[in-house]
Amino acid sequence: MPSLPVKSSCLSSYFLPAIFIFLFSGCNNKILNLQVDYISKENLASYHVETPDFRLIYPPSGQRMIVSWSIPKNYFSLHDIKIHVQVHFRNHTSDEFWITPKKFHGLYLYYLLNEEYFSKRGLLSYKAEVYSDGDIIENRQHHLWVNLITFPDSESEELYELEPEVRGPEVPGLDFPDA
């Protein structure tokens, strides 16, 4: 029985390019991306090529947060875009700052190095929001992010100045220091 001629080049000429287009064309709709990494002497080029560098004697140590954005060009030109970044540190303090992008794509580097890194004990969590004309259009946050509950100083001091009868009944054998 005669077999039908099959052109293998016909199959590969359509199939392989379709596979490559599917595999290598990414569709990324993220406007905002946050990434944190550690900084040490291994980040210095002189460490790897073994050239003299005074920074190898006292290398930088800390963390770096990379805030990158990619906003559609036509949208960026028509709207007022701002990025609000909040950071919580491991010593239970926080910081916040605003980024006003000049271009529709770019990045901002936030460094926490040396003395400041050791006093704040590093980054704990972070959150960034992209505002367009005052409205949030994108939000990215660390998985441990929570909004802190804060009290004004005068009220928090009043909470801890309790009268002895408000503290509870006296328990024999236990001495509590007076406030």
BELURSUL-V609320 format. One record per helix or strand. SS is the DSSP state (hx for helix, st for strand). FROM is the first residue (numbers start at 0). LEN is the number of residues. If there is no record, write none. Layout:
# BELURSUL-V609320
ss=SS from=FROM len=LEN
ss=SS from=FROM len=LEN
This chain:
# BELURSUL-V609320
ss=hx from=7 len=17
ss=st from=31 len=8
ss=hx from=40 len=3
ss=hx from=44 len=5
ss=hx from=53 len=3
ss=st from=61 len=9
ss=hx from=72 len=6
ss=st from=80 len=9
ss=st from=93 len=6
ss=st from=104 len=9
ss=hx from=113 len=7
ss=st from=122 len=10
ss=st from=134 len=7
ss=hx from=152 len=8
ss=hx from=163 len=4
